[in-house]
Structure formats: structure tokens, C-alpha cells
Amino acid sequence: MELYYHGKHLATNSFEHGNKALKKERSNNFEIGITHHGTRLHYKISAYHNRFANYIHNENLHRSGNLFIRRYNQAAARFSGLEGEIGFHITPKHEFTLFGDYVKGRLKKLPAITGEKIYSQREDCTDEDGDPTYCVLGTDTLPRHAARVPPARLGFRLESALGKHWTANLEYTRVFAQRRTSQGMFSKTYPKVDMDDEDISDEEKARSGRLYAVPAPEDSTRGYHLVNAGIRYKNRIGKADYTLSLDGNNLLNQKIYIHNSYLPYVPQMGRNFIFGVNVKF
């Protein structure tokens, strides 16, 4: 797909181009972790760092509203992250678990993307009329974040056994905002102007016919609070085991947008309840 795709991709609402020049991905991956299983306490925590020499990614070439033109490309990349969970048995029938994860991804060895001009905080310069103005110190350089990197999460889970047949669970997750977004670029050409026209500014003449970069940015997503709860009843009839379950999802009815989706502007399901029957025989 990465090599030869060419056409409409309805699932991602984009027109995608493959890249026959892609090489095989190569990476060095480092991970360190610690795990403990005890009578009342258990935990597993790990940190990792992945160094790609030629990370294959689907970059934005052009954007019109929520319709994209994308092309597969590759670049050096670095991904670093933490993840883990800590569980504690409050009593033999009640367990509390704290969990979370965080990842950061950047593309390397690519041309810099310049942003807005950076001005001094004092009027240390003068304009064409000799009036005081703010000096231009330089131009902001935007970091090359990898696309569709999931935001940080932190939450807890409570699982309880309520008698012989009943179990219940409650889970809360805080998903943070993701503002480290990728900046895809495509090139356009400034219109050519008449160099002898005195009404045209020197700046317009200087950029006449030159290429300039236009961003095709990835959307940022805001954070949300996710609360899920459920209750289950397990029993046996003859040789068949059965489970009745009732789950309530997104109980706070939050507006949820998934950042690592190709459709981050599509809201996820609001408050909903699912009743299930499972039989094993």
C-alpha cells in the first residue's frame, strides 16, 4: 500500500499517493522496565526510545476543509514514551489500579518550517517614516512533530467482587489535549509581476515567481474525561457457563475526538449502555 496506493481512500477521507522510492524501515529500539507481582501490590512500568533511520509516514500534501491529499514518505524519527500501571488489593475482593502512558514523536533531518516573525518587546527600531517600531529578531521555527501521536493518558480502575456471582468495575481516564501536531507542507508559486510597475512594492517584486510553502496542518484535539462502569453476573446451568453484563460508557457524555484517528474531527459515541449475554458450552 505504501508503495503503490494511488486514489481515493474513503476510510481516511483523502486522496493518497504511494511512493515507489521508499526503502525498508530500520530502527534501533531501547526499552527498560520493571515488573513486580506481590500478594497485595503489583506493578509494571517501562520507558522506551525508538530511533528510526527511515520512518514511513503518511504526510499531508494539501488540505481543503477536512479533505486531504496525502503521500507516503519517510524520514529519520525519534519516539520516546512512558507507560505503566500500579495495582493494589485494598481487600481480597477489591482492587484499585492506577495507569497511564505518554509518548512523544518527532521527525528529524527535514527542512525547517518557519512560522511567525519574532519581534522584540521594546520599540528599538524605526520604520520607513522614522517612527519607533519593534525590531524583528528572527523567525520562529516549528518543530516537526510526527502525525497522529496519541495524547497522554492518566486514570484509575476499581474492580470489585460482590459475592459469589457478581462483579463490578469503575474506570476513569483523563485524556489530555494534544497540541503537538504535524505540519505537512506543499509548495505554491507567487504570481509573476511587472518589474517596471512603480505601484508594485519591492517585496512583491522580490518574491515574483518564487516558490513558497503552504502548511497543511494536522488538527489538535482537546482533552476529555472518560468514565465507564459495568456490572456482571456469572453462573452455570448444567454444562454451560453464562455471563450477563451491563456496561455504561462515557457516562459524563463528553465530546470525545480521537487524535490518532485519520478522522479526528468525527465525534465518538456519547453516553451509551450495552447489555450483553455470553454463553460458553
C-alpha positions as CSV (number, residue, x, y, z in Angstrom):
1,M,0.0,0.0,0.0
2,E,2.8,2.5,0.9
3,L,4.5,1.8,-2.4
4,Y,1.7,1.7,-4.9
5,Y,-1.5,3.3,-3.4
6,H,-3.0,5.9,-5.8
7,G,-6.6,7.0,-5.4
8,K,-9.4,7.8,-3.2
9,H,-9.4,6.4,0.3
10,L,-12.9,6.8,1.7
11,A,-12.0,5.5,5.2
12,T,-9.5,8.3,5.7
13,N,-11.4,10.9,3.6
14,S,-8.3,11.5,1.5
15,F,-6.7,11.0,-1.9
16,E,-3.5,9.0,-1.2
17,H,-0.3,8.6,-3.2
18,G,2.2,5.8,-2.8
19,N,5.9,6.2,-3.1
20,K,7.8,3.6,-5.1
21,A,11.1,5.1,-3.8
22,L,10.5,4.0,-0.2
23,K,13.2,1.9,1.5
24,K,12.8,-0.6,4.3
25,E,12.4,0.9,7.7
26,R,15.3,0.4,10.0
27,S,15.2,1.2,13.7
28,N,17.0,0.7,17.0
29,N,14.6,0.3,19.9
30,F,15.5,0.6,23.5
31,E,13.2,-0.3,26.4
32,I,13.7,-0.7,30.1
33,G,11.1,-1.8,32.5
34,I,10.4,-3.1,36.0
35,T,7.7,-5.6,37.0
36,H,6.5,-6.8,40.4
37,H,3.8,-9.3,41.4
38,G,3.0,-9.4,45.1
39,T,0.2,-10.6,47.2
40,R,-1.4,-7.2,47.6
41,L,0.7,-5.0,45.3
42,H,1.7,-5.4,41.6
43,Y,3.1,-3.0,39.1
44,K,4.7,-2.8,35.7
45,I,6.5,0.4,34.5
46,S,8.5,0.8,31.3
47,A,10.3,3.5,29.3
48,Y,11.3,3.2,25.7
49,H,13.1,5.1,22.9
50,N,12.9,4.2,19.2
51,R,15.3,5.7,16.7
52,F,14.2,5.3,13.1
53,A,16.6,5.9,10.2
54,N,13.8,5.9,7.6
55,Y,10.4,6.0,9.3
56,I,7.5,5.6,6.8
57,H,4.6,8.0,7.4
58,N,1.6,9.4,5.6
59,E,2.2,13.1,5.3
60,N,-0.3,15.8,4.3
61,L,0.3,17.5,1.0
62,H,-2.8,19.6,0.7
63,R,-5.9,20.3,2.8
64,S,-9.3,21.7,1.9
65,G,-11.5,21.7,4.9
66,N,-11.4,18.1,6.1
67,L,-10.4,16.6,2.7
68,F,-6.7,15.8,2.4
69,I,-4.2,14.8,-0.3
70,R,-1.6,12.6,1.3
71,R,1.6,10.9,0.2
72,Y,3.7,8.2,1.9
73,N,7.2,9.4,2.7
74,Q,10.0,8.6,5.1
75,A,12.4,10.4,7.3
76,A,14.5,9.9,10.4
77,A,12.3,9.9,13.5
78,R,12.5,9.6,17.3
79,F,9.8,8.2,19.5
80,S,10.1,8.3,23.3
81,G,7.5,7.2,25.9
82,L,6.5,6.0,29.3
83,E,3.7,3.6,30.3
84,G,2.8,1.7,33.3
85,E,0.2,0.6,35.9
86,I,0.2,0.1,39.6
87,G,-2.4,-2.2,41.2
88,F,-3.2,-2.6,44.9
89,H,-5.6,-5.1,46.6
90,I,-7.5,-3.0,49.2
91,T,-9.1,-6.2,50.3
92,P,-9.1,-9.7,48.7
93,K,-12.3,-8.7,46.8
94,H,-11.4,-5.1,45.9
95,E,-8.5,-4.0,43.7
96,F,-7.5,-0.4,42.8
97,T,-5.3,0.2,39.7
98,L,-3.6,3.4,38.6
99,F,-2.5,3.5,35.0
100,G,-1.1,6.0,32.4
101,D,1.0,6.5,29.3
102,Y,2.8,9.2,27.4
103,V,4.6,9.3,24.1
104,K,6.4,12.0,22.0
105,G,7.3,11.6,18.4
106,R,9.4,13.9,16.1
107,L,10.6,13.7,12.6
108,K,14.3,14.5,12.0
109,K,16.6,15.7,9.3
110,L,13.9,17.5,7.4
111,P,13.8,21.1,6.1
112,A,12.8,23.6,8.9
113,I,9.3,25.0,8.8
114,T,9.3,28.7,9.6
115,G,6.4,30.3,11.5
116,E,5.6,33.8,12.5
117,K,8.2,36.6,12.9
118,I,9.6,37.1,16.4
119,Y,9.6,40.8,17.5
120,S,11.5,42.5,20.3
121,Q,9.4,43.5,23.3
122,R,10.6,47.2,23.0
123,E,10.5,49.8,20.2
124,D,14.2,49.7,19.5
125,C,13.9,50.2,15.7
126,T,12.4,52.7,13.3
127,D,10.1,52.2,10.3
128,E,10.4,53.8,6.9
129,D,9.0,57.1,8.3
130,G,11.5,57.1,11.2
131,D,8.8,56.3,13.8
132,P,9.8,53.9,16.6
133,T,8.8,50.2,16.0
134,Y,9.6,46.7,17.2
135,C,12.7,45.1,15.8
136,V,12.4,41.7,14.0
137,L,14.6,39.3,15.9
138,G,14.1,36.4,13.6
139,T,11.5,33.8,12.6
140,D,10.0,31.1,14.7
141,T,10.9,27.6,13.6
142,L,8.2,25.0,14.1
143,P,9.2,21.5,15.4
144,R,8.5,18.6,13.0
145,H,6.1,16.5,15.2
146,A,5.1,13.1,13.9
147,A,1.4,12.8,12.9
148,R,-1.3,11.2,14.8
149,V,0.6,10.7,18.1
150,P,-1.8,9.8,20.9
151,P,-2.1,12.2,23.8
152,A,-1.0,11.5,27.3
153,R,-3.5,9.5,29.5
154,L,-3.8,9.0,33.2
155,G,-6.6,7.1,35.1
156,F,-7.7,4.6,37.7
157,R,-9.7,1.5,37.8
158,L,-11.7,-0.1,40.6
159,E,-12.7,-3.8,40.4
160,S,-14.8,-5.5,43.0
161,A,-16.2,-8.9,43.6
162,L,-19.7,-8.6,45.1
163,G,-20.5,-12.0,46.4
164,K,-20.2,-15.3,44.6
165,H,-21.6,-14.4,41.2
166,W,-21.4,-10.6,40.9
167,T,-18.5,-8.4,39.9
168,A,-18.4,-4.6,39.2
169,N,-15.9,-2.2,37.8
170,L,-15.5,1.6,37.6
171,E,-12.9,3.3,35.4
172,Y,-11.9,6.9,35.0
173,T,-9.4,8.1,32.3
174,R,-8.2,11.7,31.8
175,V,-7.1,12.0,28.2
176,F,-5.1,15.3,27.8
177,A,-5.2,17.7,24.9
178,Q,-2.8,17.0,22.0
179,R,-1.3,20.2,20.6
180,R,1.9,18.6,19.2
181,T,0.6,18.3,15.7
182,S,2.4,17.7,12.4
183,Q,2.9,20.4,9.8
184,G,2.6,19.0,6.4
185,M,3.7,21.3,3.6
186,F,3.1,21.9,-0.1
187,S,4.5,24.4,-2.5
188,K,2.8,27.2,-4.4
189,T,4.2,29.9,-6.7
190,Y,3.9,33.6,-6.1
191,P,2.3,35.3,-9.2
192,K,4.7,37.0,-11.5
193,V,4.6,40.8,-11.6
194,D,5.8,43.5,-13.9
195,M,9.2,44.6,-12.6
196,D,8.8,48.1,-14.2
197,D,5.5,48.8,-12.5
198,E,6.1,51.5,-9.8
199,D,2.9,50.7,-8.0
200,I,4.2,47.2,-7.1
201,S,6.2,47.0,-3.8
202,D,9.7,45.9,-3.7
203,E,8.6,42.9,-1.6
204,E,6.2,41.7,-4.3
205,K,8.9,42.1,-6.9
206,A,11.4,40.2,-4.8
207,R,9.1,37.2,-4.5
208,S,7.7,37.3,-8.0
209,G,7.6,33.7,-9.5
210,R,9.2,32.2,-6.4
211,L,8.0,29.1,-4.6
212,Y,6.7,29.3,-1.1
213,A,5.5,26.7,1.4
214,V,1.8,26.4,2.4
215,P,1.0,24.4,5.6
216,A,-1.4,21.5,5.5
217,P,-1.7,21.1,9.3
218,E,-3.0,18.3,11.4
219,D,-5.8,19.2,13.8
220,S,-5.1,19.4,17.5
221,T,-7.6,17.7,19.9
222,R,-8.8,18.9,23.3
223,G,-8.7,16.7,26.4
224,Y,-11.7,14.9,27.9
225,H,-12.8,12.9,31.0
226,L,-13.9,9.4,30.3
227,V,-15.9,7.5,32.9
228,N,-17.0,3.9,32.3
229,A,-18.7,1.5,34.7
230,G,-20.1,-2.1,34.5
231,I,-21.6,-4.9,36.4
232,R,-21.5,-8.7,35.6
233,Y,-23.3,-11.8,36.8
234,K,-21.7,-15.2,36.2
235,N,-23.3,-18.5,36.8
236,R,-23.7,-22.0,35.4
237,I,-26.6,-24.0,34.0
238,G,-25.8,-27.7,33.5
239,K,-22.6,-27.7,31.5
240,A,-23.0,-24.2,30.2
241,D,-21.4,-21.1,31.7
242,Y,-23.2,-17.8,31.1
243,T,-22.5,-14.2,31.9
244,L,-24.9,-11.3,31.9
245,S,-23.3,-7.8,31.7
246,L,-24.4,-4.2,31.7
247,D,-21.9,-1.6,30.8
248,G,-22.2,2.2,30.8
249,N,-19.7,4.1,28.7
250,N,-18.8,7.8,28.6
251,L,-21.2,8.4,31.5
252,L,-20.3,12.1,31.6
253,N,-21.4,12.4,28.0
254,Q,-18.2,14.1,27.0
255,K,-17.4,15.2,23.4
256,I,-14.6,12.8,22.5
257,Y,-12.3,13.2,19.5
258,I,-9.6,10.6,18.9
259,H,-6.3,12.2,17.9
260,N,-4.6,9.2,16.4
261,S,-7.5,8.6,14.1
262,Y,-7.4,9.8,10.4
263,L,-10.8,11.4,11.2
264,P,-10.1,13.3,14.4
265,Y,-13.0,15.7,13.7
266,V,-15.6,12.9,13.9
267,P,-17.0,12.7,17.5
268,Q,-17.1,9.4,19.2
269,M,-20.3,7.9,20.8
270,G,-21.8,9.9,23.7
271,R,-23.3,8.3,26.8
272,N,-24.4,4.7,26.0
273,F,-25.3,1.5,27.6
274,I,-24.7,-2.1,26.4
275,F,-26.4,-5.2,27.7
276,G,-24.7,-8.5,26.9
277,V,-25.3,-12.2,27.2
278,N,-22.4,-14.6,26.8
279,V,-22.8,-18.4,26.9
280,K,-20.0,-21.0,26.8
281,F,-20.8,-24.7,26.4
